[in-house]
C-alpha cells in the first residue's frame, strides 16, 4: 500500500508541476477591436497588419515574461457592433485586456463596454477628447487627442510657414474650411479657438456638407479672399472633389494644410495622383527622424518599417505607425512589469509610466493623466506626450516636416506652384 | 460680374449632369409610376462598370458607354423580371419596400465585392477651357452636350415612334391600351430597362467627375427625385430644366449664403414649386395623377 501511495504522490506532484509550467506558458490573450469589414475596413486592416507585426516580433523575441501574445479579433464595424463584440470577447472568452480601435466613434463604444466590465483598454488611435474625459479608470489613450491635430497645423504656420513666406504672422491671410459633422466641426472649432489665442484672424471660415456634389461656390469664394494658407478638414471623397475643383477653377494658395482624415489617406494619391505632392498634413507622424528615438527603439522601428513595407508594398500611414507604437509600448513597458495581469495591476503600472519623447516608434513618450486635470475632474488616461506634427506629400511618399526635432525633411514647395505650372 | 457668370455657368453644367442622371428616373418613376429607391445603386453599379472599363482596357469612359448602356439595359430587365414585376399587382407600398431592400442589398454587395475604397480614373483633359476669367471643365461641357442630345432624341422617340406612342397609351390607360393590342407588360419591361440604360449613360459621363464607392448613389438619388418632380412627372425636357434649376440654385446659394445650406435652398425651391405649380415646371395639368406629357 505504502509504495503505491508514494508513487501516486510522486505522480501527483509531477502532474501539478506540469500544469504549473503549462500555466506559465499559457499565452497572454488580448482582444483586438477594429473595423475588419464595412466602410472603415481599409484603415482597420492596415492597423491590424501593424499589430500583427508587433505580435510576431514580440513572440519571436520569446514573448512577454516567457508567455506568448495571442490576439482575439472583434469586428467593430459600427459603434453598436463594437459594443457587442467587446461584450462577447469579455464575457465569453474571458478577455481582460482590449485594444484597438482606429476610429473615434468605435473607440468611444469599445472603452465604454470595457469600463463596464472593469477591463483594461489600451486605445491606440481613437482621438476624440471625450474618450478620456468620462472619469474612466481603465481606459488609456496612447495617441494624441483631437485638439492637438489642429494645434499642430497652427503651430506649423507660426513656427515654419510664416518664415518661408516672408510675412509676419499677423499679415498672413489664413482660411479655414471644415466638413460640418462631428470630426470636422470639432477640429475646426479647436483651430479657431487656438488661432484666436495666438492673435491670428481667419479671412475665411466656413463649413460644408460632406456629401456635397459641387464645390464650385466654395472654391469661388476662396478665390475671392485669396488666402496665403488654407487649412482644410475633409474626408476622402470631398477632399478629392475639392482638389479637382481647385484645379478646374485655377485656385492657388501658397500653402495647403489638410488635417488628418481625407488628406492623410493613401487613397488621395490613388485618386488625384501627383496633385497631392506639396500638400501638408497635420496628423500622427507616419515616420519620424530616427535620431530622436532611443537606440533600442530605433532598431525596432527599422524592423517594423521593413516588415510593413514588405507585407503591404507601401509605407505605413500615420495611424498604422501609431497602432504599432502603442501596442509595442504595451508589450515592452506595461505587461513585463505585471504579475497577475489583472486590470487593476495593469492600471497601476500604466499610471506610473514616465517615458520621455522618443520612447515609442513614432516619437511619442508616455505620461498619462489620472483624474488630476485642474479644470476637468473627469480627465483620465490622456497621454500628455503623444507626438503629433505635420508631414508633406512628396513624389516618393511622405516626409515629416514639423516639429523640427521629429522632421526627416525640410518643408518644400513653399509657396506651392500654381496649377498651370504643375 | 465674372463671378456671377462663372457660378451660373458652372451651375448649368453640373445641373445638366444631374438632369442626365434623372432622365432614367423620369421614365421609371415619372412615366411608369414605379418608385425605384434603388436608382442611386443602379448609378453606382454603372459607375463601377465605367470605371472598370477605363481601368482594365484603358478605354475612355465615353467609349465605355457603348458597352455599359446595353449592359445596364439587360440589368434593368433582370431587375424588372425578378423584383418589380412580381410586386406590381400588389399594393403600392410593396414596390417601395422591394426597391428599398434592393438598394440596401446592392450597396452591401458592392461593399463586399469592391470594399469601401474610392475608385477614380485618371483625368482625361488636363486643363479647363478659359474664356477671360471664366473656367469651364471639358468633361462638364461634354456632359452638357450629351444631355441635350439625349433629351432631344428621347423626346422625338416618345412623340413620333410607335414605341413612344405605345408607352404613352399604356400610361394613360393600361386596360384600353391592352384592348388596342399593345403588349402592356412588355412595354413596362422595355421602359424600365430603358430607364436603367439611361442611368448607364449618365454613369459614363459622371465617372470622370466623381469618385466611385458603394454609397455614392445616396449622394445623388434625392437630387434625382427632386428633379423629376420639379420638372413635372414624366416630362423629359422638364427634367432638363429641373436639373439646371437645382444646379444653379446650389451654386448661387452656396456662394451668396453658405455652402452648408446648398441642399436646403433647392428644397425650398422645390416646396415653392409644389405649392404654386403642383404639376411641376413643365408637367401638364393632372400630371401627378396620370403621367405622360404630350
Interface residues (C-beta under 8 A of the other chain):
Chain A: X38 X39 X40 X41 X42 X180 X206 X207 X208 X209 X211 X212 X213 X214 X216 X217 X218 X220 X221 X224 X236 X237 X240 X241 X244 X247 X248 X249 X250 X267 X270 X271 X272 X273
Chain B: X3 X6 X7 X10 X11 X14 X18 X111 X115 X116 X117 X118 X120 X122 X128 X130 X135 X137 X209 X210 X211 X213 X214 X215 X218 X219 X220 X223 X247 X250 X251 X252 X253 X254 X255 X258 X259 X260 X262 X263
